[in-house]
Protein backbone atom coordinates (compact mmCIF):
# COMPACT_ATOMS: atom_id res chain seq x y z
CA UNK A 1 0.00 0.00 0.00
CA UNK A 2 1.46 3.37 -0.98
CA UNK A 3 1.27 6.57 1.02
CA UNK A 4 -1.33 7.96 -1.37
CA UNK A 5 -3.63 5.02 -0.65
CA UNK A 6 -3.41 5.60 3.10
CA UNK A 7 -3.49 9.40 3.21
CA UNK A 8 -6.13 11.11 1.08
CA UNK A 9 -4.67 12.75 -1.99
CA UNK A 10 -6.08 15.59 -4.06
CA UNK A 11 -4.89 17.13 -7.27
CA UNK A 12 -3.66 20.68 -6.71
CA UNK A 13 -6.37 22.28 -8.85
CA UNK A 14 -9.13 20.45 -6.97
CA UNK A 15 -7.58 21.26 -3.57
CA UNK A 16 -7.33 24.91 -4.59
CA UNK A 17 -10.97 25.00 -5.68
CA UNK A 18 -12.07 23.20 -2.48
CA UNK A 19 -9.62 24.83 -0.09
CA UNK A 20 -12.25 25.47 2.60
CA UNK A 21 -13.24 21.79 2.60
CA UNK A 22 -9.58 20.69 2.63
CA UNK A 23 -8.91 23.00 5.58
CA UNK A 24 -11.89 21.57 7.48
CA UNK A 25 -10.74 18.00 6.92
CA UNK A 26 -7.14 18.74 7.89
CA UNK A 27 -7.77 21.04 10.86
CA UNK A 28 -11.08 19.98 12.38
CA UNK A 29 -11.09 16.30 11.42
CA UNK A 30 -7.31 15.82 11.82
CA UNK A 31 -7.04 14.10 8.43
CA UNK A 32 -3.73 14.83 6.68
CA UNK A 33 -4.05 15.39 2.95
CA UNK A 34 -1.50 15.03 0.18
CA UNK A 35 -1.83 17.74 -2.45
CA UNK A 36 -0.14 16.83 -5.72
CA UNK A 37 0.38 18.31 -9.15
CA UNK A 38 2.10 17.28 -12.31
CA UNK A 39 0.66 13.80 -12.12
CA UNK A 40 2.09 13.33 -8.63
CA UNK A 41 5.63 14.45 -9.50
CA UNK A 42 5.30 17.27 -6.98
CA UNK A 43 3.48 16.73 -3.70
CA UNK A 44 3.09 18.25 -0.26
CA UNK A 45 1.28 17.28 2.92
CA UNK A 46 -1.30 19.48 4.62
CA UNK A 47 -1.26 18.73 8.34
CA UNK A 48 -2.93 20.47 11.30
CA UNK A 49 -0.30 22.44 13.24
CA UNK A 50 -0.84 20.73 16.61
CA UNK A 51 -0.69 17.34 14.85
CA UNK A 52 2.60 18.45 13.28
CA UNK A 53 3.95 19.44 16.70
CA UNK A 54 2.83 16.12 18.15
CA UNK A 55 4.67 14.20 15.42
CA UNK A 56 7.85 16.09 16.26
CA UNK A 57 7.47 15.87 20.04
CA UNK A 58 10.15 13.23 20.51
CA UNK A 59 12.81 15.48 18.94
CA UNK A 60 14.03 17.17 22.09
CA UNK A 61 16.92 19.55 22.52
CA UNK A 62 19.47 18.44 25.07
CA UNK A 63 21.73 21.38 25.87
CA UNK A 64 24.92 20.73 27.77
CA UNK A 65 25.62 23.30 30.48
CA UNK A 66 29.03 24.10 31.96
CA UNK A 67 29.67 26.38 34.90
CA UNK A 68 33.06 28.06 35.19
CA UNK A 69 34.92 31.05 36.55
CA UNK A 70 34.19 33.03 33.38
CA UNK A 71 30.44 32.35 33.48
CA UNK A 72 28.07 29.73 32.15
CA UNK A 73 28.16 28.05 28.74
CA UNK A 74 25.09 26.31 27.31
CA UNK A 75 25.55 24.34 24.11
CA UNK A 76 23.64 22.16 21.72
CA UNK A 77 26.75 20.31 20.71
CA UNK A 78 25.20 18.30 17.88
CA UNK A 79 24.22 21.59 16.19
CA UNK A 80 27.46 23.43 17.00
CA UNK A 81 25.52 26.14 18.87
CA UNK A 82 26.86 27.85 21.99
CA UNK A 83 25.37 30.39 24.37
CA UNK A 84 27.30 32.21 27.07
CA UNK A 85 26.29 34.33 30.03
CA UNK A 86 27.17 35.37 33.54
CA UNK A 87 24.48 33.01 34.86
CA UNK A 88 22.37 30.11 33.61
CA UNK A 89 19.44 32.27 32.49
CA UNK A 90 21.66 34.53 30.40
CA UNK A 91 23.49 31.58 28.87
CA UNK A 92 20.21 29.85 27.95
CA UNK A 93 18.79 33.05 26.48
CA UNK A 94 21.98 33.52 24.43
CA UNK A 95 21.69 29.91 23.24
CA UNK A 96 18.04 30.55 22.36
CA UNK A 97 19.04 33.50 20.17
CA UNK A 98 21.68 31.37 18.44
CA UNK A 99 19.10 28.66 17.82
CA UNK A 100 16.60 31.20 16.45
CA UNK A 101 19.20 32.53 14.02
CA UNK A 102 20.19 29.02 12.94
CA UNK A 103 16.56 27.90 12.53
CA UNK A 104 15.75 30.97 10.45
CA UNK A 105 18.73 30.38 8.18
CA UNK A 106 18.02 26.64 7.99
CA UNK A 107 14.43 27.15 6.86
CA UNK A 108 15.32 30.00 4.49
CA UNK A 109 18.01 27.84 2.86
CA UNK A 110 16.39 24.44 3.39
CA UNK A 111 17.40 23.11 -0.05
CA UNK A 112 21.04 23.88 0.79
CA UNK A 113 20.99 22.24 4.22
CA UNK A 114 19.22 19.18 2.80
CA UNK A 115 22.38 18.53 0.77
CA UNK A 116 24.72 18.73 3.78
CA UNK A 117 25.49 16.66 6.85
CA UNK A 118 23.05 18.95 8.70
CA UNK A 119 20.00 17.55 6.89
CA UNK A 120 19.32 15.39 9.97
CA UNK A 121 18.67 18.57 11.99
CA UNK A 122 15.39 19.11 10.10
CA UNK A 123 12.95 17.57 12.63
CA UNK A 124 14.42 19.57 15.52
CA UNK A 125 14.43 22.77 13.46
CA UNK A 126 10.85 22.21 12.32
CA UNK A 127 9.74 21.52 15.89
CA UNK A 128 11.44 24.68 17.09
CA UNK A 129 10.02 26.79 14.25
CA UNK A 130 6.48 25.46 14.85
CA UNK A 131 6.66 26.39 18.55
CA UNK A 132 5.27 29.79 19.58
CA UNK A 133 8.09 32.23 20.38
CA UNK A 134 7.04 32.51 24.02
CA UNK A 135 7.40 28.72 24.42
CA UNK A 136 10.73 28.25 22.64
CA UNK A 137 12.95 28.71 25.70
CA UNK A 138 11.04 25.91 27.44
CA UNK A 139 12.08 23.54 24.62
CA UNK A 140 15.68 23.97 25.76
CA UNK A 141 14.93 22.88 29.31
CA UNK A 142 12.51 20.00 28.72
CA UNK A 143 13.25 16.73 30.36
CA UNK A 144 12.91 13.81 27.95
CA UNK A 145 9.59 12.05 28.31
CA UNK A 146 9.50 8.32 28.83
CA UNK A 147 8.19 7.89 25.28
CA UNK A 148 10.96 10.07 23.85
CA UNK A 149 13.61 8.10 25.71
CA UNK A 150 12.26 4.84 24.32
CA UNK A 151 12.27 6.06 20.70
CA UNK A 152 15.84 7.28 20.69
C-alpha positions in Angstrom: 0.0 0.0 0.0 1.5 3.4 -1.0 1.3 6.6 1.0 -1.3 8.0 -1.4 -3.6 5.0 -0.6 -3.4 5.6 3.1 -3.5 9.4 3.2 -6.1 11.1 1.1 -4.7 12.7 -2.0 -6.1 15.6 -4.1 -4.9 17.1 -7.3 -3.7 20.7 -6.7 -6.4 22.3 -8.9 -9.1 20.4 -7.0 -7.6 21.3 -3.6 -7.3 24.9 -4.6 -11.0 25.0 -5.7 -12.1 23.2 -2.5 -9.6 24.8 -0.1 -12.2 25.5 2.6 -13.2 21.8 2.6 -9.6 20.7 2.6 -8.9 23.0 5.6 -11.9 21.6 7.5 -10.7 18.0 6.9 -7.1 18.7 7.9 -7.8 21.0 10.9 -11.1 20.0 12.4 -11.1 16.3 11.4 -7.3 15.8 11.8 -7.0 14.1 8.4 -3.7 14.8 6.7 -4.0 15.4 3.0 -1.5 15.0 0.2 -1.8 17.7 -2.5 -0.1 16.8 -5.7 0.4 18.3 -9.1 2.1 17.3 -12.3 0.7 13.8 -12.1 2.1 13.3 -8.6 5.6 14.4 -9.5 5.3 17.3 -7.0 3.5 16.7 -3.7 3.1 18.2 -0.3 1.3 17.3 2.9 -1.3 19.5 4.6 -1.3 18.7 8.3 -2.9 20.5 11.3 -0.3 22.4 13.2 -0.8 20.7 16.6 -0.7 17.3 14.9 2.6 18.5 13.3 4.0 19.4 16.7 2.8 16.1 18.2 4.7 14.2 15.4 7.9 16.1 16.3 7.5 15.9 20.0 10.2 13.2 20.5 12.8 15.5 18.9 14.0 17.2 22.1 16.9 19.5 22.5 19.5 18.4 25.1 21.7 21.4 25.9 24.9 20.7 27.8 25.6 23.3 30.5 29.0 24.1 32.0 29.7 26.4 34.9 33.1 28.1 35.2 34.9 31.0 36.6 34.2 33.0 33.4 30.4 32.3 33.5 28.1 29.7 32.1 28.2 28.1 28.7 25.1 26.3 27.3 25.6 24.3 24.1 23.6 22.2 21.7 26.7 20.3 20.7 25.2 18.3 17.9 24.2 21.6 16.2 27.5 23.4 17.0 25.5 26.1 18.9 26.9 27.9 22.0 25.4 30.4 24.4 27.3 32.2 27.1 26.3 34.3 30.0 27.2 35.4 33.5 24.5 33.0 34.9 22.4 30.1 33.6 19.4 32.3 32.5 21.7 34.5 30.4 23.5 31.6 28.9 20.2 29.8 28.0 18.8 33.1 26.5 22.0 33.5 24.4 21.7 29.9 23.2 18.0 30.6 22.4 19.0 33.5 20.2 21.7 31.4 18.4 19.1 28.7 17.8 16.6 31.2 16.5 19.2 32.5 14.0 20.2 29.0 12.9 16.6 27.9 12.5 15.8 31.0 10.5 18.7 30.4 8.2 18.0 26.6 8.0 14.4 27.2 6.9 15.3 30.0 4.5 18.0 27.8 2.9 16.4 24.4 3.4 17.4 23.1 -0.1 21.0 23.9 0.8 21.0 22.2 4.2 19.2 19.2 2.8 22.4 18.5 0.8 24.7 18.7 3.8 25.5 16.7 6.8 23.1 19.0 8.7 20.0 17.5 6.9 19.3 15.4 10.0 18.7 18.6 12.0 15.4 19.1 10.1 12.9 17.6 12.6 14.4 19.6 15.5 14.4 22.8 13.5 10.9 22.2 12.3 9.7 21.5 15.9 11.4 24.7 17.1 10.0 26.8 14.3 6.5 25.5 14.8 6.7 26.4 18.5 5.3 29.8 19.6 8.1 32.2 20.4 7.0 32.5 24.0 7.4 28.7 24.4 10.7 28.3 22.6 12.9 28.7 25.7 11.0 25.9 27.4 12.1 23.5 24.6 15.7 24.0 25.8 14.9 22.9 29.3 12.5 20.0 28.7 13.2 16.7 30.4 12.9 13.8 27.9 9.6 12.1 28.3 9.5 8.3 28.8 8.2 7.9 25.3 11.0 10.1 23.8 13.6 8.1 25.7 12.3 4.8 24.3 12.3 6.1 20.7 15.8 7.3 20.7 
